[in-house]
């Protein structure tokens, strides 16, 4: 047996390791609660879990999660569409890359709170969560698309150039599949960062029936255990969203195998 296979065989199950990680996180939270010595501001793990399961059983929580997920879906759709198109242009043209680099750097360096305030002035409050979050995520996805485009083997590019010019079909059937790894990782990062930004902007503009508004209300009434419970709910949503690209990839692979 090779050392690599032997090491893989002796490796503990991933589920066990992740469970230990969750227990470690719970222990750290409980230790922080004991160190703080203020059960109101930093409640213990049992109280947080009690609030978590109570919120999961309320229909209002699912309505709030639905509103926030709707904002996140719009954000990911807009940022993915614009980011991939811009990244392709940057990867195919040095001129476009150099021209747009200052704008991308500006958006990446702009503090989210400042950008949110500017958008609050420019547009109505109900559009702020999607607009502000999209502007933050576009550079991330564009950078991944640009890098993926530039990493395509030149030999593969030469093959399609012998038979066709650069057409939408070539972009869809050649470039995008070869960039899939970069785009998938960027999408996973964007989903996690996106839900945090959406909830933050919802908090700032007081979006009705949203998780951001729920967090604000819990803080206003000093129900801090609910704040941590909502954080757990958001973590679960991110984990579910991160599984979507993997599930889609498995479905596509299974489809190809059947064909």
C-alpha positions in Angstrom: 0.0 0.0 0.0 1.4 3.4 -1.0 2.1 6.0 1.8 -0.6 8.2 0.3 -3.3 5.5 0.5 -2.1 4.5 3.9 -2.3 8.0 5.2 -5.8 8.4 3.7 -6.9 5.2 5.3 -5.6 6.3 8.7 -7.3 9.7 8.4 -10.3 10.1 10.8 -13.7 10.5 9.2 -14.5 14.1 8.1 -17.8 14.1 9.9 -16.1 13.3 13.2 -13.6 16.1 12.7 -16.3 18.6 11.8 -18.3 17.5 14.9 -15.2 18.1 17.1 -14.8 21.5 15.5 -18.4 22.4 16.3 -17.9 21.2 19.9 -14.7 23.3 20.1 -16.6 26.3 18.9 -19.3 25.8 21.5 -16.7 25.5 24.2 -15.0 28.7 23.1 -18.4 30.5 23.2 -19.1 29.1 26.7 -15.7 30.1 27.9 -16.2 33.6 26.5 -19.5 33.8 28.4 -17.8 32.8 31.7 -15.0 35.3 31.1 -17.4 38.1 30.4 -19.5 37.3 33.4 -22.6 38.9 31.9 -25.3 36.5 30.9 -27.4 39.2 29.3 -24.8 40.4 26.8 -23.1 37.1 26.3 -25.4 34.2 27.2 -24.2 30.7 27.4 -24.5 28.0 24.8 -27.7 26.3 26.2 -29.6 29.6 26.2 -28.4 30.3 22.6 -29.5 26.9 21.4 -32.9 27.3 23.1 -33.5 30.5 21.3 -32.2 28.9 18.0 -34.7 26.1 18.1 -37.5 28.4 19.2 -36.8 30.7 16.2 -36.7 27.7 13.8 -40.2 26.8 14.9 -41.6 30.2 14.2 -43.1 31.0 10.8 -41.9 34.6 11.1 -38.3 33.4 11.0 -38.8 31.6 7.7 -40.4 34.7 6.3 -37.5 36.8 7.3 -35.0 34.2 5.9 -37.0 34.2 2.7 -36.7 37.9 2.3 -33.0 37.9 3.0 -32.4 34.9 0.6 -34.4 36.8 -2.0 -32.0 39.7 -1.7 -29.1 37.4 -1.8 -30.3 35.6 -4.9 -30.7 38.9 -6.7 -27.3 40.0 -5.5 -25.6 36.8 -6.7 -27.4 36.9 -10.0 -26.4 40.5 -10.7 -22.8 40.2 -9.5 -22.3 36.8 -11.3 -23.6 38.1 -14.6 -21.7 41.4 -14.5 -18.6 39.9 -12.8 -18.2 37.0 -15.3 -18.7 39.2 -18.3 -16.3 41.8 -17.0 -13.8 39.1 -16.0 -13.9 37.6 -19.5 -13.3 41.0 -21.0 -10.4 41.6 -18.6 -8.9 38.2 -19.3 -9.1 38.5 -23.1 -8.0 42.2 -23.3 -5.1 43.8 -21.5 -6.5 47.2 -22.4 -9.8 46.4 -20.6 -7.9 44.9 -17.7 -5.8 48.0 -17.2 -8.7 50.4 -17.7 -11.0 48.7 -15.2 -8.3 47.9 -12.6 -8.6 51.3 -10.8 -12.4 50.8 -10.5 -12.1 47.3 -9.2 -9.5 48.4 -6.7 -11.7 51.3 -5.6 -14.7 49.0 -5.0 -12.6 46.4 -3.1 -11.0 49.1 -0.9 -14.2 51.0 -0.2 -15.5 50.4 3.3 -18.9 48.7 3.0 -20.5 51.2 5.4 -19.4 54.1 3.3 -20.6 52.5 0.1 -23.9 51.7 1.7 -24.4 55.3 2.9 -23.6 56.6 -0.6 -26.2 54.2 -2.2 -28.7 55.1 0.5 -28.5 58.7 -0.8 -28.6 57.8 -4.4 -31.5 55.3 -4.4 -34.5 54.1 -2.4 -33.9 52.1 0.8 -35.5 48.9 -0.6 -32.9 48.7 -3.3 -29.9 49.2 -1.0 -29.3 45.6 0.2 -29.0 44.3 -3.4 -27.2 47.3 -4.9 -24.5 47.7 -2.2 -23.9 43.9 -1.9 -23.6 43.5 -5.7 -21.0 46.3 -6.0 -18.9 44.6 -3.3 -19.1 41.1 -4.9 -18.6 42.1 -8.6 -14.8 42.7 -8.2 -14.4 39.3 -6.4 -16.2 37.4 -9.2 -14.6 39.4 -12.0 -11.1 38.7 -10.6 -11.8 35.0 -10.5 -13.2 35.0 -14.0 -10.2 37.0 -15.3 -7.7 34.7 -13.6 -9.5 31.6 -14.9 -9.6 33.0 -18.4 -5.9 33.8 -18.3 -5.0 30.3 -17.0 -6.6 28.5 -19.9 -3.9 26.6 -21.8 -2.8 28.4 -25.0 -3.0 25.1 -27.0 -6.7 24.8 -26.3 -7.2 28.4 -27.4 -5.3 27.7 -30.6 -7.6 24.7 -31.4 -10.8 26.7 -31.5 -9.0 29.5 -33.4 -8.3 27.1 -36.2 -12.0 26.4 -36.7 -13.8 29.5 -35.4 -13.4 33.0 -34.2 -14.4 34.2 -30.7 -18.1 33.7 -30.6 -20.7 33.4 -27.8 -20.8 29.7 -28.4 -17.0 29.4 -28.0 -17.2 31.4 -24.8 -20.0 29.1 -23.5 -18.5 25.8 -24.6 -14.8 26.5 -24.2 -14.0 29.3 -21.9 -16.7 28.9 -19.2 -16.2 25.1 -18.6 -12.4 25.6 -18.3 -13.0 28.5 -15.9 -15.5 26.5 -13.8 -13.1 25.8 -10.9 -12.3 29.4 -10.4 -15.9 30.5 -10.7 -17.2 27.8 -8.3 -14.7 28.9 -5.6 -15.5 32.6 -6.2 -19.3 31.8 -6.0 -18.8 30.0 -2.7 -16.9 32.9 -1.2 -19.5 35.4 -2.7 -22.4 33.4 -1.1 -20.8 33.6 2.4 -19.8 37.2 2.1 -23.0 38.1 0.3 -25.3 37.0 3.1 -23.3 38.9 5.7 -23.4 42.1 3.5 -27.1 41.7 2.8 -28.0 41.3 6.4 -25.8 44.3 7.4 -27.4 46.5 4.8 -30.9 45.3 5.8 -29.9 46.2 9.4 -28.8 49.7 8.3 -31.9 50.5 6.2 -34.4 48.6 8.4 -35.7 46.4 5.7 -39.1 45.0 6.8 -39.5 41.2 7.5 -35.8 40.6 7.0 -33.1 39.0 9.1 -31.3 42.3 9.4 -34.4 43.9 10.8 -34.8 40.9 13.2 -31.3 41.4 14.5 -31.9 45.1 15.0 -35.1 44.3 17.0 -33.4 41.7 19.1 -30.6 44.1 20.0 -33.1 47.0 20.7 -34.9 44.8 23.2 -31.7 43.4 24.7 -32.5 39.8 23.5 -28.9 39.0 22.8 -29.4 35.2 22.8 -31.6 35.8 19.7 -28.8 37.7 18.0 -26.5 34.7 18.3 -29.3 32.4 17.3 -29.9 34.4 14.1 -26.1 34.1 13.5 -26.5 30.3 13.6 -29.4 30.5 11.2 -27.2 32.6 8.8 -24.4 30.1 9.1 -26.8 27.3 8.2 -28.0 29.2 5.2 -24.4 29.8 4.0 -23.7 26.0 4.4 -26.7 25.2 2.3 -25.8 27.7 -0.4 -22.3 26.3 -0.5 -23.6 22.9 -1.3 -25.6 24.1 -4.4 -22.6 24.2 -6.8 -21.3 20.9 -5.6 -24.8 19.3 -6.1 -25.0 20.9 -9.5 -21.6 19.5 -10.5 -22.5 16.1 -9.3 -25.8 16.2 -11.2 -23.9 17.3 -14.4 -21.3 14.5 -13.9 -24.0 11.9 -13.4 -25.8 13.1 -16.5 -22.7 12.8 -18.6 -22.1 9.3 -17.2 -25.6 8.2 -18.2 -25.2 9.6 -21.7 
